């Protein structure tokens, strides 16, 4: 018997918090990719899956640690809206942006996003998007994974336009 073990040793969690990571390379300089994540005019053009829109007037950004952002995605055909908000946790321009991502009334306990922007060369940026607090629900209705993946298609089109 190991006399050095304690009850605390056996209380360690065995599973990590659920989440997923999406990595994309963009043929765009890192400063432009950063701006697309932090400028409300640009965010309105891509902060939604391909079948939705984000009205510019719904986007607000207080880009400071502890600052809030808000946006509302809308299904054009039905008018159904999805108000979204979060709090900035880490702002390290143009390298990293961390924030919570949830509903406007629950920004503190919402899932967390970390986005890292790596300069591959002067005109190529690797974006590593990691979300914790939501399972990889790809293929399900209203999938967060599929929604972000689709939004990154819109993001890429915005960057190359």
Secondary structure, DSSP 4 states (H G I P E B T S, - for coil): --TT--HHHHTS-SSPPPEEEEEEEESS-HHHHHHHHH-HHHHHHHSS-TT-EE-GGG-EE--STT-EEEEEEE-TTT--EEEEEEEEEEEETTTEEEEEEB-TT-SSSSEEEEEEEEEEETTEEEEEEEEESS---TTSTT-HHHHHHHHHHHHHHHHH-
